[in-house]
Amino acid sequence: MSTPAHDDPLGRERAHLSSSRAALRAMREDVESLDISDVTANWVNAQILERQIGERIKALADLSDTPLFFGRLDYLHAPGADRAEGAEGERFYIGRRHVHDEGGDPMVIDWRAPVSQPFYRASKKDPMDIGLRRRFGYTGGDLTAYEDEHLSDPGEAARTSKLLQQEIERPRVGPMRDIVATIQPEQDEIVRSGLGGTVCVQGGPGTGKTAVGLHRVAYLLYAHRERLARTGTLVIGPNRSFLHYIEQVLPALGEMAVRQATVDDLVAQVEVRGADDAAAAIVKGDARMAQVVRRAVYAHVRMPTEPVVVVRGSRRWRVPAYELEAMVRELLDRDIRYGAARDALPQRIAHAVLVQMERSGEAPDDRVQDAVARNTAVKAAVKELWPPVDPAKLVLRLLSDPDFLAAHAEGILTEDEQKTILWAKPVRSVKSARWSAADAVLIDEATDVVERTHSLGHVVLDEAQDLSPMQYRAVGRRCTTGSATVLGDLAQGTTPWATRSWAEALAHLGKPEAVVEELTAGFRVPTDVITYASRLLPHIAPGLTPVASVRENPGFFDLRPVGETAEVVAACEELLRNEGSTGLIAADARVPVLAQALTAAGIAHLAPGEETTRETRLTLVPASLAKGLEYDYVVLDEPRAVVDAEPDERTGLRRLYVALTRAVSGLIVTHGGPLPEQLTA
């Protein structure tokens, strides 16, 4: 006997899912059938419109294994209505994007819409006019379960959502996925913070700071689409592997137009073929280098010693040296870009000539002024007084000419610091120089002194704790008129110049007024794993609040002495019997040995950035590339080797902290030698 429809809520929800998918297909087909032949005036407009339509079609894709909606809200009253009126409440299904039927009525509400906010924020203490919050469970793309909370029922006790826990702990294969179904109230507050302000998120391992940053971008694009379409958005990550890992999150939320880059990409005006030792990189990355570069640029300006004589027809017009000097000093005092001042100087000289012409009875107009500004004598004077500056050539001279560096670093860098950054051998040209990553940042700084860097509407900076002050300045130039979301963990700083405090970092970024938020609830790393890793915190970031795991499942943790590499491989085989991804993390120097052992054992493995599949679920990860990545299970090989690979113990312990906190469900630590004493105390 069939179950009556009113007794089958799961069946009704499945029917709504089916109807919603059909409506989404109809929306996509409507866009695909658009005829733009009558609305485009030329081929340029046609191409732009075709691209926009193509992006819209992609955004309306129905991913079969991705739930179209993950929650439902039953309001007690109509949102926005006066409760005294007794307006009947409405029901909203919350999903990744808006879906409407052929009549325009919503079937799924975008998670970013104001009406969706109670799904993340409502509680028994503050139900936000919600009578029922329903969460849905899926297997693949099939709706298989639901779970209800009657928020306005005082008789129902608050409880932890099992579906929420299952979603957080669900095994992962492939790139990072969105957390739109599991955003917590403290995360939602950051996600929905306004476009006008910069937010810095200090978050320990597993607190979801990267996901929060990406979802904030998606929210801002929803709330301020037109503005950000004009000004642009950018996500900055630490390396290509990391960017590849996160690149599908925004498209899954329907956002296709966000550029992703590393800091090295932003400043890539020269080819980076060299590397600095730690001492040189620290000095080159110091914010004082900005003063050195600025001095060196403006040192090209010279005061005039001769007048400028402009010949026009039979007349000669003379601008004396003292008047020219006043123009040059006035431009210097205005503190505008070097290049803008250089462009303004010929117009200043031309104006002085026009004043003389008017005094003599002539009536010159703007065309005459422009002609005088292009006069050979004027151009020669400008070239002499305010010569052009090539940023790369300027930095090359600073790093290869001891006298030039000393002249502009006097009182800023010590003699020892100057010697530290000088190249050992002279370099003939910009192309032949073996530029380092820090050199490229100096060139970017010099370029900005000469001409203003284009500013974007919003920039997300992830793993920010590893940036030098000069790198912060480079990023800050990209959002001078916009805002930023800064994400990081001071305990995971693994560069010699790692950030010491967020206040200092935000000052270098040019956003000292930014709000600093701290996430301390761990949703990813199991209790036993984070407790073990947190033994390092007093040694690497004293005073930082340890992450408290909110996972009900304590996870799997094992400390395992081994005698040979084969036992490390065996640990990998053991973890691969579980569902999900496995990472083998090791000191960089150990990676070739482990790769050979895995191959000999017939275990296929990937490098970071390569996408895991059902067939190949093991990634061999050099410890230097582990930051920001996560795996269901991790084998960490030789913790002492990870520490010893770094130039100092503190950096090594921070690298170890990163490696220890990449596991979502279980961790095996294998060691043939002694463990670092900080872990055994």
C-alpha positions as CSV (number, residue, x, y, z in Angstrom):
1,M,0.0,0.0,0.0
2,S,1.4,3.4,-1.0
3,T,2.1,6.1,1.7
4,P,-0.2,9.1,1.5
5,A,1.6,12.2,0.1
6,H,0.9,14.2,3.3
7,D,2.7,11.5,5.3
8,D,5.8,11.5,3.1
9,P,7.7,14.7,3.7
10,L,10.9,13.3,2.2
11,G,9.0,12.5,-1.0
12,R,7.6,16.0,-1.1
13,E,11.1,17.5,-0.7
14,R,12.4,15.2,-3.5
15,A,9.6,16.4,-5.7
16,H,10.5,20.0,-5.0
17,L,14.1,19.2,-5.9
18,S,13.0,17.6,-9.1
19,S,10.8,20.6,-10.0
20,S,13.7,23.0,-9.1
21,R,16.1,21.2,-11.3
22,A,13.6,21.4,-14.2
23,A,13.2,25.1,-13.5
24,L,17.0,25.6,-13.6
25,R,17.2,23.8,-16.9
26,A,14.5,26.1,-18.3
27,M,16.4,29.2,-17.1
28,R,19.5,27.9,-18.8
29,E,17.6,27.1,-22.0
30,D,16.1,30.6,-22.0
31,V,19.6,32.1,-22.0
32,E,20.9,29.7,-24.6
33,S,18.1,30.6,-26.9
34,L,18.7,34.4,-26.7
35,D,19.1,36.0,-30.2
36,I,21.4,39.0,-29.9
37,S,21.6,39.8,-33.7
38,D,19.2,42.7,-33.4
39,V,20.7,44.4,-30.3
40,T,24.4,44.6,-31.1
41,A,25.6,47.6,-33.0
42,N,29.0,46.2,-33.9
43,W,31.2,43.1,-33.6
44,V,32.9,44.4,-30.4
45,N,29.5,44.7,-28.6
46,A,28.5,41.3,-30.0
47,Q,31.6,39.6,-28.6
48,I,31.1,41.2,-25.1
49,L,27.5,40.2,-25.0
50,E,28.3,36.7,-26.2
51,R,30.9,36.4,-23.4
52,Q,28.5,37.6,-20.8
53,I,25.8,35.1,-22.1
54,G,28.4,32.3,-22.0
55,E,29.3,33.1,-18.4
56,R,25.6,33.2,-17.5
57,I,25.1,29.8,-19.1
58,K,28.0,28.4,-17.0
59,A,26.6,29.9,-13.9
60,L,23.3,28.2,-14.5
61,A,24.9,24.7,-14.8
62,D,23.2,22.0,-12.8
63,L,26.0,19.9,-11.3
64,S,24.5,16.5,-10.7
65,D,26.5,15.6,-7.6
66,T,26.0,19.1,-6.0
67,P,22.8,19.7,-4.0
68,L,20.7,22.4,-5.6
69,F,19.4,23.4,-2.1
70,F,20.6,22.3,1.3
71,G,18.2,23.9,3.7
72,R,14.7,25.2,4.2
73,L,13.4,28.1,6.4
74,D,9.8,28.3,7.5
75,Y,9.1,31.9,8.7
76,L,6.5,32.6,11.3
77,H,5.5,35.8,9.5
78,A,6.1,37.2,6.1
79,P,9.7,38.7,6.1
80,G,9.5,42.5,6.5
81,A,5.8,42.4,7.5
82,D,4.4,43.9,10.7
83,R,4.0,40.9,13.1
84,A,0.9,42.6,14.5
85,E,-0.8,42.2,11.2
86,G,-0.6,38.4,11.5
87,A,0.9,38.0,8.1
88,E,1.3,34.3,7.3
89,G,4.9,33.1,7.1
90,E,6.6,31.9,4.0
91,R,8.8,28.9,3.2
92,F,12.1,29.3,1.5
93,Y,14.5,26.7,0.1
94,I,18.2,27.9,0.5
95,G,20.7,26.9,-2.1
96,R,23.8,27.9,-4.0
97,R,22.0,30.1,-6.5
98,H,18.6,31.6,-7.2
99,V,16.1,29.4,-9.2
100,H,12.6,30.6,-10.2
101,D,9.7,29.0,-12.1
102,E,8.2,30.2,-15.3
103,G,6.1,32.7,-13.5
104,G,9.1,34.3,-11.8
105,D,8.3,32.9,-8.3
106,P,11.4,31.7,-6.4
107,M,11.9,28.0,-6.0
108,V,15.4,28.2,-4.5
109,I,16.8,31.3,-2.7
110,D,20.4,32.3,-3.1
111,W,22.3,31.7,0.2
112,R,23.5,35.3,0.0
113,A,20.1,36.9,0.0
114,P,19.0,38.7,3.2
115,V,16.1,36.3,3.7
116,S,18.6,33.4,3.9
117,Q,20.6,34.8,6.7
118,P,18.6,33.1,9.5
119,F,19.7,29.7,8.1
120,Y,23.2,30.5,9.5
121,R,22.4,32.8,12.4
122,A,19.1,31.8,14.0
123,S,19.3,30.0,17.3
124,K,17.0,28.9,20.2
125,K,18.0,32.2,21.9
126,D,17.4,34.3,18.9
127,P,15.1,32.4,16.4
128,M,14.9,35.5,14.1
129,D,11.2,34.7,13.4
130,I,12.0,31.2,12.1
131,G,9.6,28.5,13.1
132,L,11.4,25.6,11.4
133,R,14.9,25.2,10.0
134,R,15.4,22.1,8.0
135,R,18.7,20.7,6.8
136,F,18.9,18.2,4.0
137,G,21.3,15.2,3.6
138,Y,22.4,14.1,0.2
139,T,24.2,11.0,-1.2
140,G,25.7,12.3,-4.4
141,G,23.0,14.4,-5.9
142,D,20.1,12.5,-4.4
143,L,18.2,13.9,-1.4
144,T,18.2,11.1,1.2
145,A,17.6,12.6,4.6
146,Y,16.4,15.7,6.4
147,E,16.7,17.1,10.0
148,D,14.4,19.7,11.6
149,E,15.0,22.3,14.3
150,H,11.9,24.0,15.7
151,L,13.6,27.2,16.8
152,S,10.5,28.9,18.2
153,D,9.4,25.9,20.2
154,P,10.6,26.4,23.9
155,G,9.9,22.8,24.6
156,E,12.5,21.5,22.1
157,A,16.1,21.4,23.4
158,A,19.0,22.7,21.3
159,R,21.1,20.0,19.9
160,T,24.0,19.4,17.5
161,S,23.1,18.8,13.9
162,K,24.1,15.3,12.9
163,L,23.8,16.2,9.2
164,L,26.0,19.2,9.7
165,Q,28.6,17.1,11.4
166,Q,28.4,14.5,8.6
167,E,28.8,17.2,5.9
168,I,31.9,18.6,7.7
169,E,33.4,15.2,8.1
170,R,32.5,13.9,4.6
171,P,35.5,12.4,2.9
172,R,37.0,14.6,0.2
173,V,38.5,13.7,-3.2
174,G,39.5,16.4,-5.6
175,P,39.8,20.1,-5.1
176,M,38.5,22.2,-2.2
177,R,34.7,22.4,-2.0
178,D,32.5,25.2,-0.8
179,I,31.2,25.2,2.8
180,V,27.9,27.0,1.9
181,A,25.8,24.4,3.7
182,T,27.9,24.5,6.9
183,I,28.8,28.1,7.5
184,Q,28.7,28.9,11.2
185,P,27.3,32.1,12.8
186,E,30.8,33.6,13.6
187,Q,31.9,32.8,10.0
188,D,28.7,34.2,8.5
189,E,29.3,37.5,10.3
190,I,32.6,37.8,8.5
191,V,31.2,36.6,5.2
192,R,28.5,39.3,5.2
193,S,30.6,42.2,6.4
194,G,30.3,45.2,4.2
195,L,32.4,46.1,1.1
196,G,33.7,49.3,2.5
197,G,35.8,47.8,5.3
198,T,38.8,45.6,5.4
199,V,38.6,42.5,7.5
200,C,41.6,40.5,8.8
201,V,40.8,36.9,9.9
202,Q,43.2,35.2,12.3
203,G,42.3,31.5,12.2
204,G,44.1,28.4,13.3
205,P,44.1,25.2,11.3
206,G,40.7,23.9,10.3
207,T,38.8,27.0,11.3
208,G,37.7,27.6,7.7
209,K,39.4,30.9,7.2
210,T,40.1,30.3,3.5
211,A,36.5,29.2,2.8
212,V,35.3,32.2,4.7
213,G,37.4,34.5,2.5
214,L,36.1,32.9,-0.7
215,H,32.5,33.0,0.4
216,R,32.9,36.6,1.4
217,V,34.0,37.3,-2.2
218,A,30.9,35.5,-3.5
219,Y,28.7,37.5,-1.1
220,L,30.2,40.8,-2.1
221,L,29.7,40.0,-5.8
222,Y,26.1,39.3,-5.0
223,A,25.5,42.5,-2.9
224,H,27.7,44.9,-5.0
225,R,27.7,43.2,-8.4
226,E,27.7,46.4,-10.6
227,R,30.4,48.1,-8.6
228,L,32.7,45.1,-8.5
229,A,32.1,44.4,-12.2
230,R,33.7,47.8,-12.9
231,T,36.5,47.6,-10.3
232,G,37.3,43.9,-10.3
233,T,38.1,41.3,-7.6
234,L,41.3,39.3,-7.0
235,V,42.2,36.3,-4.8
236,I,45.9,36.0,-3.9
237,G,47.3,32.7,-2.7
238,P,50.8,31.5,-1.7
239,N,51.5,29.3,-4.7
240,R,50.1,27.7,-7.8
241,S,49.3,24.4,-6.0
242,F,47.1,26.2,-3.5
243,L,45.3,28.2,-6.2
244,H,44.6,25.1,-8.2
245,Y,43.2,23.5,-5.0
246,I,40.7,26.4,-4.3
247,E,39.9,27.4,-7.9
248,Q,36.6,25.5,-8.1
249,V,35.0,27.0,-5.0
250,L,33.7,30.3,-6.6
251,P,32.5,28.7,-9.9
252,A,30.5,26.2,-7.8
253,L,28.8,29.2,-6.2
254,G,28.1,30.7,-9.7
255,E,30.9,33.2,-9.7
256,M,33.1,33.0,-12.8
257,A,34.8,36.4,-13.0
258,V,37.3,36.4,-10.1
259,R,40.9,36.4,-11.0
260,Q,43.4,34.3,-9.0
261,A,47.1,35.0,-8.7
262,T,50.2,34.8,-6.4
263,V,52.1,37.8,-5.2
264,D,54.9,36.8,-7.7
265,D,52.3,37.0,-10.5
266,L,51.3,40.5,-9.5
267,V,54.9,41.8,-9.7
268,A,56.1,39.8,-12.7
269,Q,57.8,42.6,-14.7
270,V,61.0,40.7,-14.9
271,E,61.8,37.0,-15.2
272,V,62.7,35.5,-11.7
273,R,65.6,33.2,-12.2
274,G,67.6,33.7,-9.0
275,A,67.1,33.3,-5.2
276,D,68.3,35.3,-2.2
277,D,69.7,33.8,0.9
278,A,67.6,34.5,4.0
279,A,69.6,37.5,5.2
280,A,69.3,39.3,1.8
281,A,65.6,38.5,1.5
282,I,64.9,39.9,4.9
283,V,66.5,43.2,4.1
284,K,65.0,43.5,0.6
285,G,61.6,42.7,2.1
286,D,61.9,45.3,4.9
287,A,59.6,48.3,4.5
288,R,62.6,50.7,4.7
289,M,63.5,49.6,1.2
290,A,60.5,51.7,0.0
291,Q,62.3,54.8,1.3
292,V,65.5,53.8,-0.5
293,V,63.6,53.2,-3.8
294,R,61.7,56.5,-3.5
295,R,64.9,58.5,-2.8
296,A,66.6,56.8,-5.8
297,V,63.8,57.7,-8.1
298,Y,63.5,61.3,-7.1
299,A,67.3,61.7,-7.1
300,H,67.0,62.0,-10.9
301,V,65.3,65.4,-10.6
302,R,67.7,68.3,-11.2
303,M,67.4,72.0,-10.5
304,P,67.8,74.3,-13.6
305,T,70.9,76.4,-14.2
306,E,69.8,77.9,-17.5
307,P,66.6,79.5,-18.9
308,V,64.4,77.9,-21.5
309,V,64.0,79.8,-24.7
310,V,61.0,79.0,-26.9
311,V,61.1,80.3,-30.5
312,R,57.7,80.8,-32.2
313,G,57.9,82.5,-35.6
314,S,59.9,85.7,-35.2
315,R,59.4,85.9,-31.4
316,R,61.5,84.4,-28.7
317,W,60.1,83.7,-25.3
318,R,62.4,83.2,-22.3
319,V,61.5,81.4,-19.1
320,P,64.3,82.2,-16.5
321,A,66.0,79.5,-14.4
322,Y,64.6,80.8,-11.1
323,E,61.0,80.4,-12.5
324,L,61.8,76.9,-13.7
325,E,63.2,76.0,-10.3
326,A,60.0,77.3,-8.7
327,M,58.0,75.0,-11.0
328,V,60.2,72.0,-10.1
329,R,60.0,72.6,-6.4
330,E,56.2,73.1,-6.5
331,L,55.8,69.7,-8.2
332,L,58.1,68.0,-5.7
333,D,56.1,69.6,-2.8
334,R,52.8,68.3,-4.3
335,D,54.0,64.7,-3.7
336,I,52.4,63.3,-6.8
337,R,53.7,60.3,-8.8
338,Y,57.1,60.9,-10.5
339,G,55.7,60.3,-14.0
340,A,52.6,62.5,-13.4
341,A,54.9,65.3,-12.3
342,R,57.1,64.8,-15.4
343,D,54.0,65.0,-17.6
344,A,52.9,68.2,-15.8
345,L,56.2,70.1,-16.1
346,P,56.0,70.9,-19.9
347,Q,52.5,72.3,-19.4
348,R,53.8,74.4,-16.5
349,I,56.5,75.8,-18.8
350,A,54.1,76.3,-21.6
351,H,51.7,78.2,-19.3
352,A,54.5,80.6,-18.3
353,V,55.2,81.3,-22.0
354,L,51.4,81.9,-22.6
355,V,51.4,84.4,-19.7
356,Q,54.2,86.3,-21.5
357,M,52.3,86.2,-24.8
358,E,49.2,87.6,-23.2
359,R,51.2,90.5,-21.6
360,S,52.5,91.3,-25.1
361,G,49.0,91.6,-26.5
362,E,48.6,88.2,-28.1
363,A,45.5,86.0,-27.4
364,P,46.8,82.4,-27.4
365,D,44.4,79.5,-26.7
366,D,44.8,75.9,-25.4
367,R,46.1,74.7,-28.8
368,V,49.0,77.2,-28.5
369,Q,49.8,75.9,-25.0
370,D,49.9,72.3,-26.2
371,A,52.1,73.3,-29.1
372,V,54.5,75.1,-26.8
373,A,54.6,72.1,-24.4
374,R,55.7,70.0,-27.4
375,N,58.4,72.5,-28.4
376,T,61.8,71.0,-28.9
377,A,63.4,73.4,-26.3
378,V,60.7,72.6,-23.7
379,K,61.1,68.8,-24.3
380,A,64.9,69.1,-23.9
381,A,64.5,71.0,-20.7
382,V,62.1,68.5,-19.3
383,K,64.4,65.6,-20.2
384,E,67.2,67.4,-18.4
385,L,65.3,68.5,-15.3
386,W,62.9,65.5,-14.9
387,P,64.4,62.6,-16.9
388,P,62.4,59.4,-17.5
389,V,63.1,56.5,-15.0
390,D,63.0,52.8,-15.9
391,P,62.1,51.0,-12.7
392,A,64.0,47.8,-13.5
393,K,67.2,49.7,-14.5
394,L,66.9,51.7,-11.3
395,V,66.7,48.6,-9.0
396,L,69.5,47.0,-11.0
397,R,71.7,50.0,-10.3
398,L,70.8,50.0,-6.6
399,L,71.8,46.3,-6.3
400,S,74.9,46.5,-8.3
401,D,76.4,50.0,-7.7
402,P,77.6,50.3,-4.1
403,D,78.0,54.1,-4.3
404,F,74.5,54.6,-5.7
405,L,73.0,52.4,-3.0
406,A,75.0,54.1,-0.3
407,A,73.8,57.5,-1.4
408,H,70.2,56.6,-1.2
409,A,70.3,54.2,1.7
410,E,72.2,56.6,4.0
411,G,70.5,56.8,7.4
412,I,68.1,54.0,6.4
413,L,70.1,50.9,6.0
414,T,73.3,50.1,7.8
415,E,76.5,49.4,5.9
416,D,76.2,45.7,6.7
417,E,72.7,45.7,5.4
418,Q,73.8,47.4,2.2
419,K,76.5,44.8,1.7
420,T,74.0,42.0,2.3
421,I,71.8,43.0,-0.7
422,L,74.5,44.0,-3.1
423,W,75.1,41.5,-5.9
424,A,78.5,39.9,-5.8
425,K,79.1,40.4,-9.5
426,P,78.2,43.3,-11.7
427,V,75.3,42.8,-14.1
428,R,75.3,44.2,-17.6
429,S,71.6,44.5,-18.3
430,V,68.1,44.0,-17.0
431,K,67.7,40.9,-19.2
432,S,70.9,39.2,-18.0
433,A,70.2,39.8,-14.3
434,R,69.3,36.8,-12.2
435,W,66.4,38.5,-10.5
436,S,65.0,37.1,-7.2
437,A,61.3,37.2,-6.1
438,A,62.3,40.0,-3.6
439,D,63.9,42.0,-6.5
440,A,60.7,41.8,-8.5
441,V,58.8,43.4,-5.6
442,L,61.4,46.2,-5.4
443,I,60.8,46.9,-9.1
444,D,57.1,46.9,-8.5
445,E,57.6,49.5,-5.7
446,A,59.7,51.7,-8.1
447,T,57.0,51.3,-10.8
448,D,54.4,52.6,-8.4
449,V,56.6,55.6,-7.5
450,V,56.7,56.5,-11.2
451,E,53.1,55.7,-12.1
452,R,50.0,54.8,-10.0
453,T,49.2,51.1,-9.8
454,H,45.6,50.2,-10.8
455,S,43.4,49.6,-7.8
456,L,40.7,46.9,-7.6
457,G,37.4,46.9,-5.8
458,H,38.3,44.0,-3.5
459,V,41.3,41.8,-2.8
460,V,41.4,38.5,-0.8
461,L,44.9,37.8,0.5
462,D,45.3,34.2,1.9
463,E,48.1,32.8,3.9
464,A,49.1,36.4,4.5
465,Q,51.4,35.6,7.5
466,D,54.2,34.6,5.2
467,L,54.4,38.0,3.3
468,S,57.2,40.5,3.8
469,P,56.4,44.1,4.5
470,M,57.3,45.0,0.9
471,Q,55.0,42.2,-0.4
472,Y,52.2,43.7,1.8
473,R,52.8,47.0,0.1
474,A,52.6,45.4,-3.3
475,V,49.3,43.9,-2.5
476,G,48.1,47.1,-0.8
477,R,48.7,49.0,-4.0
478,R,46.1,46.8,-5.7
479,C,43.4,47.9,-3.3
480,T,44.2,51.5,-2.4
481,T,40.6,52.6,-3.4
482,G,39.0,49.2,-2.5
483,S,38.9,46.9,0.5
484,A,40.6,43.6,1.4
485,T,40.0,40.4,3.2
486,V,43.2,39.3,4.9
487,L,43.4,35.6,6.0
488,G,46.2,33.9,7.9
489,D,47.5,32.3,11.1
490,L,50.5,33.8,12.9
491,A,51.4,30.3,14.1
492,Q,51.9,29.1,10.5
493,G,54.4,31.8,9.4
494,T,57.2,29.8,7.8
495,T,59.4,32.5,6.2
496,P,62.3,34.3,8.0
497,W,60.3,37.5,7.6
498,A,56.9,36.1,8.8
499,T,54.4,38.5,10.2
500,R,54.8,39.3,13.8
501,S,51.5,41.0,14.4
502,W,48.4,41.8,12.3
503,A,48.5,45.4,13.3
504,E,52.0,45.7,11.8
505,A,51.0,43.8,8.7
506,L,47.8,45.9,8.1
507,A,49.8,49.1,8.4
508,H,52.1,47.9,5.6
509,L,49.0,46.9,3.6
510,G,47.8,50.5,3.9
511,K,44.7,49.3,5.9
512,P,45.5,50.1,9.5
513,E,41.8,50.6,10.3
514,A,41.0,47.0,9.4
515,V,38.9,44.9,11.9
516,V,40.7,41.8,13.1
517,E,38.5,38.8,13.7
518,E,39.7,35.6,15.3
519,L,38.3,32.1,14.5
520,T,39.1,29.5,17.1
521,A,36.5,26.8,16.5
522,G,38.1,24.0,14.5
523,F,35.7,22.2,12.1
524,R,38.3,20.3,10.1
525,V,41.1,19.0,12.3
526,P,40.1,16.2,14.7
527,T,40.4,16.7,18.5
528,D,43.3,14.3,19.1
529,V,45.3,15.7,16.1
530,I,44.9,19.4,17.0
531,T,45.6,18.7,20.7
532,Y,48.9,17.1,19.8
533,A,49.9,19.8,17.3
534,S,49.0,22.5,19.8
535,R,51.9,21.4,22.0
536,L,54.0,23.5,19.6
537,L,52.0,26.8,20.1
538,P,53.9,28.1,23.2
539,H,57.1,27.8,21.2
540,I,55.9,29.3,17.9
541,A,53.2,31.8,18.8
542,P,53.0,32.4,22.5
543,G,49.7,34.0,23.5
544,L,47.7,32.7,20.5
545,T,44.5,31.0,21.4
546,P,44.6,27.2,20.6
547,V,42.0,25.9,18.2
548,A,39.2,24.0,20.0
549,S,37.9,21.2,17.8
550,V,34.1,21.1,17.6
551,R,34.1,17.7,15.9
552,E,32.2,15.0,17.7
553,N,34.4,12.4,16.1
554,P,37.8,12.6,17.9
555,G,39.5,11.3,14.8
556,F,42.4,8.8,14.4
557,F,45.9,9.6,15.7
558,D,48.9,7.3,16.0
559,L,52.5,8.0,16.8
560,R,54.5,5.2,15.1
561,P,58.3,4.5,15.4
562,V,59.6,3.0,12.2
563,G,62.9,1.3,11.2
564,E,62.8,1.7,7.4
565,T,61.0,3.5,4.5
566,A,58.9,0.4,3.8
567,E,57.0,1.0,7.0
568,V,56.1,4.5,5.9
569,V,54.7,3.0,2.7
570,A,52.8,0.5,4.8
571,A,51.2,3.3,6.8
572,C,50.1,4.9,3.5
573,E,48.6,1.6,2.3
574,E,46.7,1.3,5.6
575,L,45.1,4.7,5.3
576,L,44.3,4.2,1.6
577,R,41.9,1.4,2.7
578,N,39.7,4.2,4.1
579,E,37.4,6.3,1.9
580,G,38.8,9.7,0.8
581,S,42.2,11.3,0.1
582,T,45.6,10.6,1.8
583,G,48.6,12.9,1.9
584,L,52.1,11.8,2.7
585,I,54.0,14.9,4.0
586,A,57.7,14.9,4.3
587,A,60.7,17.2,4.5
588,D,61.5,18.3,0.9
589,A,64.8,16.4,0.8
590,R,63.0,13.1,1.7
591,V,60.5,13.3,-1.1
592,P,62.6,11.6,-3.8
593,V,63.3,8.7,-1.5
594,L,59.7,8.3,-0.6
595,A,58.6,8.6,-4.3
596,Q,60.9,5.8,-5.3
597,A,59.6,3.6,-2.4
598,L,55.9,4.3,-3.4
599,T,56.6,3.4,-7.0
600,A,58.5,0.3,-6.1
601,A,55.4,-0.8,-4.0
602,G,53.1,-0.1,-7.0
603,I,51.3,2.8,-5.3
604,A,50.3,5.6,-7.7
605,H,50.7,9.1,-6.3
606,L,50.3,12.7,-7.3
607,A,52.2,16.0,-6.7
608,P,50.4,18.9,-4.9
609,G,48.1,20.7,-7.3
610,E,47.3,17.6,-9.2
611,E,43.7,16.6,-8.8
612,T,43.0,13.4,-6.9
613,T,40.6,10.8,-8.4
614,R,38.8,7.7,-7.2
615,E,41.7,5.6,-8.5
616,T,44.6,7.8,-7.3
617,R,44.0,9.2,-3.9
618,L,47.6,9.6,-2.5
619,T,49.5,12.9,-2.8
620,L,53.2,13.1,-1.9
621,V,53.6,16.6,-0.4
622,P,56.9,18.4,0.3
623,A,56.5,20.1,3.6
624,S,57.2,23.5,2.0
625,L,54.1,23.2,-0.1
626,A,51.7,21.7,2.5
627,K,50.2,25.0,3.7
628,G,46.6,25.5,2.9
629,L,46.1,21.9,1.6
630,E,44.0,19.3,3.4
631,Y,43.5,15.5,3.2
632,D,41.2,13.1,4.9
633,Y,44.2,11.1,6.2
634,V,47.9,12.1,6.5
635,V,51.1,10.3,7.1
636,L,53.7,12.7,8.4
637,D,57.2,11.4,7.9
638,E,60.1,12.3,10.2
639,P,59.0,15.4,12.1
640,R,62.6,16.2,13.1
641,A,63.6,16.3,9.4
642,V,60.9,18.8,8.7
643,V,62.2,21.1,11.5
644,D,65.9,20.7,10.6
645,A,65.2,21.6,6.9
646,E,64.5,25.2,7.9
647,P,67.1,27.9,8.6
648,D,66.1,28.3,12.3
649,E,64.2,26.2,14.8
650,R,61.2,28.5,15.2
651,T,60.5,28.5,11.5
652,G,61.1,24.7,11.5
653,L,58.6,24.2,14.3
654,R,56.1,26.4,12.5
655,R,56.5,24.3,9.4
656,L,55.9,21.2,11.5
657,Y,52.8,22.7,13.0
658,V,51.5,23.2,9.4
659,A,52.3,19.6,8.4
660,L,50.6,18.2,11.6
661,T,47.3,20.0,10.9
662,R,46.5,18.9,7.3
663,A,44.4,15.9,8.3
664,V,40.6,15.9,8.4
665,S,40.0,12.4,9.8
666,G,43.3,10.8,10.8
667,L,47.0,11.2,11.2
668,I,49.9,8.8,11.5
669,V,53.3,10.3,12.5
670,T,56.2,8.0,11.6
671,H,59.7,8.6,12.9
672,G,62.9,6.7,12.8
673,G,64.8,9.3,14.8
674,P,63.9,11.2,18.0
675,L,60.9,13.6,17.9
676,P,61.4,17.3,18.6
677,E,61.5,17.8,22.3
678,Q,58.6,20.4,22.1
679,L,56.3,17.5,21.1
680,T,57.4,15.2,23.8
681,A,57.4,17.6,26.8
